[in-house]
């Protein structure tokens, strides 16, 4: 069960206030029938809350995993590809999100060249060290609890999307589904927990969700719920803590409403 929306929160608060008002009126001479109605109403609220707690504890969580900069060493692959086309031009270390715009494309537009050649990076890119084993171990662990692991990525062309699928399967990554988004922040629509390196993803995390940040030079100012130096450092213990954190956020929200 997902965390309630703002509209749900507003309606629930209104009901709780109405309940408390009715309870106050009962103290000042309400009939036995009124008291019975109030008691029934409050019991229904408690029952719904108990049902929600049970469903939350049994919740099936969706974990999203990014590709570039998270499990795929995209930066090195891009610089290698650049040197193939521009052997005499200097490459730069990818220490910020748009590092590639600093390089000389002999008069071509950097962003346009990036988009046109992005798919080719999958032909030469390698997974980060221990990325395959880590993701597959996490996948095997969460599946025993009924959870889902999806690849959630932003690829700029249809060709890049097709190459991404081929790349994942070539190296043997396990996952349930692959979801392509048009904007980094849209990843949160498809994951309760997101494992990512992009500052635009980390900085747009909804309060109800959980992030596992892959620390990179370009996201030092971004905050994650959990921070790891590389994908190989992601353990089952950290994953379980992230799942618990997500579930507890939902439960805590409802507790705060009940205690109004």
C-alpha positions in Angstrom: 0.0 0.0 0.0 1.6 3.3 -1.0 1.9 6.3 1.3 -1.4 8.2 1.3 -1.7 11.3 -0.9 -2.2 14.9 0.3 -5.9 14.6 -0.5 -6.2 11.4 1.6 -4.3 13.1 4.4 -6.7 16.1 4.3 -9.8 13.9 4.3 -8.5 11.7 7.1 -7.7 14.8 9.3 -11.2 16.1 8.7 -12.7 12.8 9.8 -10.5 12.7 12.9 -11.4 16.2 13.9 -15.1 15.4 13.4 -14.7 12.4 15.6 -13.1 14.4 18.4 -15.7 17.1 18.2 -18.5 14.4 18.4 -16.7 12.9 21.4 -16.6 16.3 23.1 -20.3 16.9 22.5 -21.0 13.5 24.0 -19.4 14.6 27.3 -22.0 17.4 27.5 -25.3 15.4 27.3 -25.3 13.4 24.1 -27.8 10.5 24.0 -26.8 6.9 24.4 -27.6 6.4 20.7 -25.1 9.2 19.8 -22.5 7.6 22.1 -23.0 4.3 20.3 -22.6 5.9 16.9 -19.4 7.6 18.0 -18.0 4.5 19.5 -18.7 2.6 16.2 -17.1 5.3 14.2 -13.9 5.4 16.3 -13.7 1.6 16.2 -13.9 1.7 12.4 -11.0 4.1 12.3 -8.9 1.9 14.7 -9.7 -1.1 12.6 -8.7 0.6 9.4 -5.5 1.7 11.0 -4.7 -1.8 12.2 -5.4 -3.2 8.7 -3.0 -0.6 7.3 -0.3 -1.4 9.7 -0.6 -5.1 8.8 -0.5 -4.4 5.1 2.4 -2.0 5.5 4.5 -4.6 7.3 3.7 -7.1 4.5 4.2 -4.5 1.8 5.9 -5.5 -1.4 8.5 -2.9 -2.2 9.8 -1.9 -5.6 13.5 -1.2 -5.8 14.8 0.8 -8.8 18.3 0.6 -10.1 19.9 3.2 -12.4 22.3 2.2 -15.1 24.8 5.0 -16.1 27.1 6.0 -13.2 25.5 3.4 -10.9 26.2 -0.1 -12.4 27.7 1.0 -15.7 31.0 2.9 -16.0 29.5 5.3 -18.5 32.0 8.1 -18.0 35.0 6.1 -19.0 33.2 4.6 -21.9 32.1 8.0 -23.3 35.7 9.4 -23.0 37.0 6.3 -24.8 34.4 6.8 -27.6 35.3 10.5 -27.8 39.0 9.7 -28.4 38.0 7.3 -31.2 36.3 10.2 -33.1 38.6 13.0 -32.0 42.0 11.4 -31.3 43.8 14.8 -31.2 41.4 16.4 -28.7 41.7 16.3 -24.9 39.3 14.5 -22.7 38.3 15.7 -19.3 37.6 13.8 -16.1 33.9 13.5 -15.5 33.8 15.5 -12.3 30.4 17.1 -13.0 27.2 16.0 -14.7 28.0 17.9 -18.0 31.7 17.3 -18.1 31.5 16.3 -21.8 30.4 19.8 -22.8 33.9 21.0 -21.9 35.5 19.0 -24.7 36.3 20.1 -28.2 34.0 18.5 -30.9 35.7 20.3 -33.8 32.7 22.6 -34.2 29.9 20.1 -33.6 27.4 20.8 -30.9 28.4 18.8 -27.7 24.8 18.0 -26.6 23.8 16.9 -30.1 26.9 14.7 -30.5 26.3 13.2 -27.1 22.7 12.3 -28.0 23.7 10.8 -31.4 26.5 8.7 -30.0 25.1 7.7 -26.6 24.0 4.3 -27.8 27.5 3.4 -29.0 28.8 3.7 -25.4 27.1 0.4 -24.6 29.3 -1.3 -27.1 32.4 -0.6 -25.1 31.3 0.2 -21.5 31.9 -2.2 -18.6 30.0 -2.7 -15.4 31.6 -1.3 -12.2 33.6 -3.8 -10.2 31.3 -6.4 -8.5 28.2 -4.7 -10.0 26.8 -7.9 -11.5 27.3 -10.0 -8.4 25.9 -7.3 -6.1 22.7 -6.7 -8.1 22.1 -10.4 -8.6 22.6 -11.1 -4.9 20.2 -8.3 -4.0 17.7 -9.6 -6.5 17.8 -13.2 -5.1 17.4 -11.8 -1.6 14.4 -9.6 -2.2 12.6 -12.1 -4.4 12.4 -14.5 -1.3 10.3 -11.7 0.3 8.2 -11.0 -2.8 9.7 -7.6 -3.6 10.6 -6.3 -7.1 13.8 -5.0 -8.6 13.5 -2.9 -11.8 16.0 -1.1 -13.9 14.9 2.5 -14.1 16.9 4.6 -16.5 16.8 7.7 -18.7 18.2 6.9 -22.2 18.1 9.7 -24.8 17.3 7.7 -27.9 15.4 4.5 -28.9 18.7 3.0 -30.1 20.2 3.7 -26.7 17.3 2.0 -25.0 17.7 -1.1 -27.1 21.5 -1.2 -26.5 20.8 -0.8 -22.7 18.7 -4.0 -22.7 21.4 -5.9 -24.7 24.1 -4.6 -22.3 22.2 -5.8 -19.2 21.6 -9.2 -20.6 25.1 -9.6 -22.0 26.6 -9.1 -18.6 23.9 -11.2 -16.8 22.2 -8.7 -14.6 19.0 -10.0 -13.0 15.9 -7.8 -12.8 12.2 -8.0 -13.2 11.6 -5.2 -15.7 13.3 -2.2 -17.3 11.6 1.1 -17.3 12.7 4.1 -19.4 11.8 7.6 -18.3 12.1 10.9 -20.1 13.3 12.9 -17.1 15.5 11.9 -14.1 12.9 13.0 -11.5 10.3 10.7 -13.1 12.2 7.7 -11.8 10.4 8.1 -8.4 7.1 7.2 -10.1 8.4 3.7 -10.6 10.3 3.0 -7.4 9.9 3.1 -3.7 13.6 2.8 -3.2 16.0 4.2 -5.8 19.7 3.3 -6.2 21.2 6.1 -8.2 24.0 8.6 -8.7 22.1 11.5 -10.4 21.8 14.6 -8.4 18.5 15.4 -10.2 17.1 12.1 -8.8 18.5 12.4 -5.3 17.4 16.1 -5.0 13.9 15.4 -6.1 13.1 12.5 -3.8 9.6 12.5 -2.3 9.6 12.5 1.5 7.7 9.1 1.4 10.5 7.3 -0.5 14.1 6.2 0.1 17.3 6.8 -1.8 20.5 4.9 -1.9 23.2 7.2 -3.2 26.2 6.0 -5.2 28.8 8.6 -4.2 30.3 10.3 -7.3 32.3 13.5 -7.9 29.3 15.1 -9.5 26.8 14.5 -6.6 28.8 15.5 -3.5 26.2 18.1 -2.5 23.3 15.7 -2.9 21.9 13.8 0.1 20.9 10.2 0.2 19.1 8.2 2.9 21.9 5.8 2.5 25.3 6.6 1.0 27.7 4.1 -0.4 31.0 4.7 -2.3 30.2 2.3 -5.2 27.6 -0.3 -6.2 29.9 -3.1 -4.9 29.4 -1.8 -1.4 25.7 -2.4 -1.5 24.9 -5.2 0.9 21.8 -7.2 1.8 21.9 -5.5 5.2 21.8 -2.0 3.7 19.0 -3.1 1.3 16.9 -4.5 4.2 17.4 -1.3 6.2 16.3 0.7 3.2 13.1 -1.4 2.9 12.4 -1.0 6.6 12.9 2.7 6.4 10.4 3.0 3.5 7.8 0.9 5.4 8.3 2.8 8.7 7.8 6.1 6.9 4.4 5.0 5.9 3.5 3.6 9.3 4.8 6.8 11.1 2.6 9.0 8.9 -0.5 7.2 9.9 0.4 7.2 13.5 0.8 10.9 13.4 -2.7 11.3 12.0 -4.2 9.0 14.6 -2.6 11.0 17.4 -4.0 14.3 16.2 
